[in-house]
Amino acid sequence: MYGKVASRLLAAGFEIPAAPIALGAYVPAVRIGDMVFTSGQLPMLGGELLAEGVLGEDVDLELAARCAAQCALNALAAASTVCELERVVGVAKLVGYVASAPGFTAQPAVIDGASAVMREAFGEQGRHAREAVGVAALPLGAPVEVSLTLGLD
C-alpha cells in the first residue's frame, strides 16, 4: 500500500490506516467504472473514536479538524479496497458532516482538516468540490463524518 500517495501522506505526518469494516449493511467503498464512492467514514483510529460529541459544546475546532483528517484517511483506506490510490486522477467531491450545537457555524473550518489530507495525498488533483453540513448527531456520537467521490484513470 506504500506507493506515492501513501509516501506523500507519511511525509506530511499522515498515515493511511487499515481498511475500515462496515458497521451495518453496506460496504466501505464501491467502484463503478472509473469512479469510486466511499461510505461515510468516522474518525476511528485503532478501533476507537478520536473524540465524541458535538461542536460548539463538547469538541473544539482543532480536535474536530483532526477528526476530519482521520475520517479522510479512513475514506482513502476504504477506497484502496476497490482501487489503487495511484490511479486516482481527481477528487471529485468531499462531503463532510459535523455534529453541531445550535448556533455553531464553523463547519467549513472543521472539514478543512479533510481537505488538507486530499491536497497532501494528490496535490493539485486533490482539489475538490465540497459540502460541509451541520447535523444534530452522527453515528456512535462521532463529531465528524466524511465521504469521498474519486475519479480514476
C-alpha positions as CSV (number, residue, x, y, z in Angstrom):
1,M,0.0,0.0,0.0
2,Y,3.0,2.3,0.3
3,G,3.0,3.9,-3.1
4,K,3.4,7.6,-4.0
5,V,0.2,8.6,-2.3
6,A,0.9,6.9,1.0
7,S,4.5,8.2,0.9
8,R,3.4,11.8,0.4
9,L,0.9,11.4,3.3
10,L,3.6,10.0,5.5
11,A,5.9,12.9,4.7
12,A,3.1,15.2,5.8
13,G,2.5,13.3,9.0
14,F,-0.5,11.3,8.0
15,E,-0.8,7.5,7.7
16,I,-3.4,5.5,5.8
17,P,-4.8,3.0,8.3
18,A,-6.0,-0.5,7.7
19,A,-9.3,-0.6,5.7
20,P,-12.3,0.1,7.8
21,I,-15.1,-2.5,8.3
22,A,-18.7,-1.7,7.7
23,L,-20.8,-1.0,10.8
24,G,-24.0,-2.0,9.0
25,A,-25.5,-3.4,5.9
26,Y,-23.2,-1.6,3.4
27,V,-19.7,-1.7,2.0
28,P,-17.0,0.8,2.8
29,A,-16.4,1.7,-0.9
30,V,-17.8,0.9,-4.3
31,R,-16.2,1.3,-7.7
32,I,-18.4,1.9,-10.7
33,G,-16.4,2.3,-13.9
34,D,-13.8,5.0,-13.4
35,M,-15.4,6.4,-10.2
36,V,-15.0,5.3,-6.6
37,F,-17.6,6.2,-3.9
38,T,-16.8,5.8,-0.2
39,S,-19.3,5.3,2.5
40,G,-19.2,7.9,5.3
41,Q,-16.2,7.4,7.5
42,L,-15.9,8.2,11.1
43,P,-12.8,9.4,13.0
44,M,-11.8,5.9,14.0
45,L,-8.2,5.0,14.9
46,G,-7.3,1.7,16.3
47,G,-11.0,0.8,16.7
48,E,-11.8,3.8,18.8
49,L,-13.3,7.2,18.0
50,L,-10.7,10.1,18.4
51,A,-13.5,12.1,20.0
52,E,-17.2,12.1,20.8
53,G,-19.6,14.9,21.0
54,V,-20.9,18.0,19.3
55,L,-19.1,21.0,18.0
56,G,-19.9,24.1,20.0
57,E,-20.4,22.1,23.2
58,D,-18.1,19.1,23.7
59,V,-15.4,19.2,20.9
60,D,-13.2,22.2,20.0
61,L,-12.4,23.2,16.4
62,E,-8.8,22.0,16.5
63,L,-9.8,18.5,17.7
64,A,-12.6,18.4,15.2
65,A,-10.3,19.3,12.3
66,R,-8.0,16.4,13.4
67,C,-11.1,14.1,13.4
68,A,-12.0,15.2,9.9
69,A,-8.4,14.4,8.7
70,Q,-8.7,10.9,10.2
71,C,-12.1,10.5,8.5
72,A,-10.4,11.4,5.2
73,L,-7.6,8.9,5.8
74,N,-10.2,6.2,6.6
75,A,-12.0,7.1,3.4
76,L,-8.8,6.6,1.4
77,A,-8.3,3.3,3.2
78,A,-11.8,2.3,2.2
79,A,-11.2,3.4,-1.4
80,S,-8.0,1.3,-1.5
81,T,-10.1,-1.8,-1.1
82,V,-11.6,-1.3,-4.6
83,C,-8.8,0.6,-6.5
84,E,-5.2,1.5,-6.4
85,L,-4.8,5.0,-5.0
86,E,-2.1,5.7,-7.6
87,R,-4.8,5.6,-10.2
88,V,-6.8,8.5,-8.7
89,V,-6.7,11.4,-11.2
90,G,-9.0,13.6,-9.1
91,V,-11.1,14.0,-6.0
92,A,-14.5,14.9,-7.5
93,K,-16.2,15.6,-4.2
94,L,-15.7,15.5,-0.5
95,V,-18.8,15.6,1.8
96,G,-18.4,16.3,5.5
97,Y,-21.0,16.2,8.2
98,V,-20.3,17.9,11.5
99,A,-22.3,17.2,14.7
100,S,-23.2,20.8,15.6
101,A,-24.8,22.5,18.5
102,P,-27.4,25.2,17.7
103,G,-25.6,28.3,16.5
104,F,-22.4,26.5,15.5
105,T,-21.5,27.7,12.0
106,A,-17.8,26.8,11.5
107,Q,-18.4,23.5,9.7
108,P,-16.2,24.6,6.8
109,A,-13.2,25.1,9.2
110,V,-13.8,21.6,10.6
111,I,-13.9,20.0,7.1
112,D,-10.7,21.8,6.1
113,G,-9.0,19.1,8.0
114,A,-10.2,16.5,5.5
115,S,-9.5,18.8,2.5
116,A,-5.9,19.2,3.7
117,V,-5.4,15.4,3.5
118,M,-6.6,15.4,-0.1
119,R,-4.2,18.1,-1.0
120,E,-1.3,16.2,0.6
121,A,-2.3,12.9,-1.0
122,F,-3.0,14.1,-4.5
123,G,-1.5,17.6,-4.9
124,E,-3.4,19.7,-7.5
125,Q,-5.7,16.7,-8.3
126,G,-6.8,16.7,-4.7
127,R,-8.7,20.0,-5.2
128,H,-12.4,19.1,-5.0
129,A,-16.0,20.3,-4.7
130,R,-17.2,20.1,-1.2
131,E,-20.1,20.1,1.2
132,A,-19.7,20.9,4.9
133,V,-23.0,20.2,6.6
134,G,-24.1,20.7,10.2
135,V,-26.2,17.9,11.7
136,A,-27.7,17.2,15.1
137,A,-26.0,13.8,15.7
138,L,-23.7,11.3,13.9
139,P,-23.3,7.5,14.4
140,L,-21.6,6.4,17.6
141,G,-21.6,10.0,18.8
142,A,-18.8,11.0,16.4
143,P,-18.3,14.7,15.8
144,V,-17.4,14.3,12.1
145,E,-18.1,12.0,9.2
146,V,-16.6,12.3,5.7
147,S,-17.2,10.6,2.3
148,L,-15.3,10.9,-1.0
149,T,-16.0,10.5,-4.7
150,L,-12.8,9.8,-6.6
151,G,-12.1,9.7,-10.4
152,L,-9.7,7.1,-11.8
153,D,-7.6,6.9,-14.9
